[in-house]
Amino acid sequence: MEAQQQQQQQDETSTGTEIEEPDQEEEIRASKEAIDFMLNIEPAELQKCVLSDSLTTVSQGGQDLGNFSMTVDFGRKGQQSCMLLHALSQGAIDGSPCGTSVTVHVATDLEVLEENYHEYIKLEGRSLDIKCHMVQCDGQMVISRVTTIEEVVTRESVSYPMSVLRGLVTEGSHLLLMRLFALRRQVPENMKFITLDKALGIKLSLFGELGLKQMEIGDEMVEVFGVEKVVKSVSSTKTWQSYFLDDGHLASRVQLRSPAKMILLSVPSYREKVPEKVPLIWETDMQMRSKFLDRKEELNAEHALYLRQHPEIRALISDFLQFLLLRKPENVLQFSRDYFLPFSSRNLPEPGQEASIP
């Protein structure tokens, strides 16, 4: 996740394979090898990808800056079986809260069916919030983005034929793609995919192999496999390096020229297979917040319908409030109990009396 890494830079040299700049006049499209890789993913490989990760984001000096979590599981999109990936990164940059959240449904060939992406940063005197939604509809990928800077809201939308987006990897799906590379312990040659930039245009996303190396995780030295992701456009090149354990768990992730990195603090237990608990902050989690808002609207509609079907309730509440304001009782709870007791269909116990248990 990039939100915590865009504000600062440090000098660091990539060890991956050098890739040539794309020709500006050449059509930007995925390579045949990349498309073939996606079409030949085995179900057994996807089964091994069903894992949960929990990493800590630290500064170059070892200061705790936040956390990163990712879960992969099987899911459904409509009537179609698919893979469901949810990743959440949250922390602070110089004391300013920031984070990203992405939820993506992908087919078994990693074709994106739907994705929700949310990025935010709250700086002193200024805040930035970006929400992007993409979904397949009638042979098109429909993409909409809402950017909010303070009180200014900008809405953008674009659609592409799915034939143009062959070999597309997104903020969510590329995480699953790299796990597949790691499980195979190999990144094939010419893994040139396409992705979308901040302006919703198409640009190149290339993956290369960093090979095996020893990494200290907690008190253990373990062997990890590295995958490099390079996103190239005419104006810029951004590089991320990720290392994975042999079972596919993410061990570290860093964007080059950034002083922050994500690291695994301890090797997951192979016996317990229990994912680490991650604090749930539903207000900044797009998937959870969406479910909350849907349920809120559903309950409001149910309550409004019930009140329309029972107009006597409004009269009852109006009378109660009138008596309450006239009497001004010291014990409002006792007054409310006494007022509504005659309307109860149950024989409520008197104060201090225990209710009988049938």
ZAGU-880581 format. One record per residue (C-alpha): residue in one letter; y, x, z. Coordinates in pm, whole numbers, padded with zeros to 5 digits, always signed. Each point is the difference from the previous one (the first is absolute). Layout:
N
AYXZ/...
***
This chain:
358
M+00000+00000+00000/E+00333+00141-00106/A+00265-00173+00216/Q-00007+00262+00277/Q+00009+00292-00244/Q+00289-00077-00234/Q+00291+00107+00220/Q-00086+00366+00068/Q-00129+00294-00207/Q-00160+00340+00051/D-00121+00267-00241/E-00373-00007-00061/T-00206+00106-00300/S-00267-00221-00156/T-00341+00156-00044/G-00114-00261-00252/T-00035+00036-00373/E+00328+00022-00191/I+00052-00302-00226/E+00227-00005-00301/E+00307-00225-00014/P-00056-00320-00202/D+00166-00027-00337/Q+00294-00237+00037/E-00071-00154-00341/E-00372-00038+00065/E-00128-00332+00129/I-00085+00025+00369/R-00360-00106+00044/A-00310+00089+00196/S-00253+00243-00139/K-00338-00112-00134/E-00171+00203+00275/A+00196-00184+00271/I-00082-00343-00143/D-00367+00094-00038/F-00010+00115+00363/M+00125-00340+00117/L-00250-00186-00218/N-00297+00200+00131/I+00044-00037+00377/E-00332-00091+00162/P-00027-00278+00264/A-00168+00248+00236/E+00311+00222-00018/L+00226-00291+00096/Q-00228-00077+00295/K+00062+00352+00134/C+00376-00057-00029/V-00005-00275+00264/L+00157+00207+00278/S+00295-00006+00239/D+00239+00291+00044/S+00256+00071+00273/L+00224+00306-00028/T+00305+00128+00185/T+00321+00102-00177/V+00139+00324+00140/S+00294+00229-00075/Q-00035+00366-00096/G+00046+00085+00368/G-00275-00240+00108/Q+00223-00285+00123/D-00155-00346-00019/L+00198-00205-00255/G-00219-00307-00047/N-00341-00109-00126/F-00189-00095-00313/S-00297-00236-00024/M-00212-00119-00291/T-00291-00242-00028/V-00221-00068-00300/D-00237-00297-00015/F-00156-00246-00239/G+00201-00313-00068/R+00062-00284-00243/K+00289-00091-00227/G-00049-00360-00102/Q-00359-00018-00123/Q-00020+00372-00077/S-00161+00257+00228/C+00220+00302+00050/M+00098+00286+00229/L+00276-00055+00256/L+00207+00295+00121/H+00271-00017+00264/A+00208+00302+00100/L+00281+00022+00254/S+00232+00289+00081/Q+00267-00024+00269/G+00213+00246+00188/A+00354+00139+00018/I+00225+00239-00190/D+00256+00162+00232/G-00046-00295+00234/S+00036-00262-00275/P-00298-00241-00032/C-00174-00001-00338/G-00331-00092-00149/T-00205-00129-00290/S-00269-00262-00032/V-00224-00071-00299/T-00276-00253-00057/V-00188+00005-00329/H-00290-00191-00154/V-00179+00201-00270/A-00298-00079-00220/T-00310+00218+00015/D+00144+00209-00287/L+00322+00052+00205/E+00201-00238-00220/V+00278-00137+00219/L-00022-00378+00051/E+00287-00034+00246/E+00208+00229+00220/N+00270-00044+00262/Y+00211+00302+00092/H+00267+00020+00270/E+00219+00299+00087/Y+00284+00014+00249/I+00229+00244+00177/K+00264-00084+00259/L+00266+00270+00010/E+00303-00009+00226/G+00248-00230-00169/R-00225-00062-00297/S-00342-00147-00072/L-00222-00010-00307/D-00282-00246-00063/I-00217-00010-00315/K-00266-00261-00071/C-00207+00008-00317/H-00265-00249-00111/M-00224+00025-00305/V-00269-00241-00112/Q-00210-00061-00309/C+00079-00330-00174/D-00109-00117-00348/G-00069+00349-00130/Q+00326+00139+00137/M+00088+00207+00305/V+00300-00176+00150/I+00206+00229+00225/S+00294-00096+00218/R+00202+00214+00238/V+00264-00089+00258/T+00225+00279+00131/T+00224-00067+00298/I+00269+00251+00101/E+00183-00142+00300/E+00106-00347-00123/V-00031+00076-00372/V-00317-00139-00160/T-00115+00109-00347/R-00285-00178-00177/E-00188+00149-00294/S-00301-00117-00197/V-00203+00118-00297/S-00337-00077-00156/Y-00239+00211-00203/P-00305-00098-00209/M-00313+00121+00176/S-00089+00190-00318/V+00306+00223+00060/L-00102+00067+00363/R-00349+00136-00063/G-00054+00281+00249/L+00266-00124+00242/V-00005+00133+00356/T+00242-00135+00261/E+00122+00079+00351/G-00320-00155+00134/S-00267+00059-00261/H+00058+00377-00029/L-00115+00040+00362/L-00336-00151-00090/L-00018+00209-00317/M+00047+00324+00196/R-00272-00101+00246/L-00240-00041-00293/F+00090+00349-00125/A-00059+00138+00349/L-00341-00165+00036/R-00107+00150-00333/R+00146+00338+00106/Q+00143+00027-00349/V+00307-00103-00196/P-00092-00018-00371/E+00219+00163-00261/N+00303-00180-00146/M+00035-00265+00271/K+00327-00132-00142/F+00083-00352+00118/I+00318-00206-00016/T+00207-00144+00284/L+00330-00184+00049/D+00322+00167+00110/K+00281-00139+00216/A+00160-00158-00308/L-00331-00178-00082/G-00049+00224-00301/I-00323+00181-00096/K-00052+00369+00077/L-00289+00244+00033/S-00215+00049+00309/L-00236+00297-00022/F-00278+00108+00234/G-00145+00345+00043/E-00254+00178+00216/L+00102+00232+00286/G-00360+00090+00086/L-00162+00062+00337/K+00151+00170+00303/Q-00045+00024+00375/M+00235-00208+00216/E+00038-00014+00377/I-00016-00359+00127/G+00024-00029+00376/D-00242+00258+00139/E-00215+00018-00314/M+00013+00196-00325/V-00118-00224-00283/E-00025+00026-00377/V+00237-00226-00193/F+00052-00076-00368/G+00350-00012-00147/V+00149-00235-00261/E+00347+00047-00144/K+00211-00282-00140/V+00295+00081-00228/V+00239-00273-00115/K+00204+00117-00296/S+00299-00146-00175/V+00272+00144-00220/S+00233+00058+00295/S-00232+00095+00289/T-00343+00110+00114/K-00149-00096+00338/T-00320+00145+00141/W-00232-00112+00280/Q-00302+00187+00134/S-00275-00178+00192/Y-00316+00138+00162/F-00312-00202+00082/L-00309+00044+00216/D-00338-00013-00171/D-00047-00367+00094/G+00330-00103-00163/H+00223-00015+00310/L+00354+00123-00063/A+00067+00323+00194/S+00357+00083-00105/R+00270-00107-00243/V+00333+00165-00084/Q+00271-00028-00260/L+00108+00345-00113/R+00348+00110+00107/S-00015-00238+00295/P-00005+00126+00362/A-00217-00293+00112/K-00373-00042-00055/M-00279-00235+00103/I-00293+00151+00184/L-00326-00113+00156/L-00005+00091+00369/S-00376-00018+00051/V-00311-00027-00214/P-00129-00361-00001/S-00322-00053+00194/Y-00296-00053-00232/R-00190-00176+00279/E+00242-00266+00110/K+00155-00091-00337/V+00281-00178+00185/P+00343+00029-00167/E+00286+00119+00215/K+00225-00276+00129/V+00343+00002-00160/P+00291-00185+00162/L+00066-00322-00189/I+00365-00061-00081/W-00027-00315-00205/E+00375-00028-00063/T-00010+00308-00228/D-00344-00071-00147/M+00048-00193-00324/Q-00348-00157+00004/M+00018-00114+00363/R+00359-00121-00033/S-00090-00198-00311/K-00286-00169+00188/F+00235-00073+00291/L+00263-00160-00226/D-00264-00204-00186/R-00144-00130+00327/K+00349-00071+00136/E+00087-00211-00305/E-00336-00178+00025/L+00057-00092+00367/N+00359-00112-00065/A-00122-00228-00277/E-00275-00144+00224/H+00246-00062+00285/A+00254-00164-00232/L-00269-00227-00144/Y-00117-00100+00348/L+00355-00089+00107/R+00049-00212-00313/Q-00325-00185+00074/H+00097-00052+00367/P+00373-00088+00018/E-00044-00111+00361/I-00021+00368+00101/R+00364+00061-00094/A+00109-00301+00207/L-00210+00120+00295/I+00148+00350-00011/S+00352-00139-00038/D-00045-00216+00314/F-00146+00294+00194/L+00291+00229-00087/Q+00249-00272+00097/F-00164-00048+00343/L-00021+00377+00045/L+00373+00045-00060/L+00090-00293+00224/R-00226+00093+00293/K+00038+00381-00027/P-00310+00064+00214/E-00046+00332+00178/N-00366+00013-00097/V-00006-00073-00373/L-00376+00051-00032/Q-00079-00254+00275/F+00252-00245-00145/S-00159+00035-00345/R-00346-00052+00144/D+00101-00314+00183/Y+00178-00139-00306/F-00287+00050-00246/L-00286-00078+00241/P-00010-00374-00083/F-00039+00083-00369/S-00300+00227+00057/S-00343-00122-00109/R-00159+00205+00279/N+00017-00034+00374/L+00184+00319+00090/P-00048+00147+00351/E+00285-00011+00250/P+00194+00322+00071/G-00209+00234+00215/Q-00318-00194-00074/E-00269+00184-00192/A-00124-00157-00317/S-00361-00114+00022/I-00247+00168-00229/P-00250-00236-00159/
***
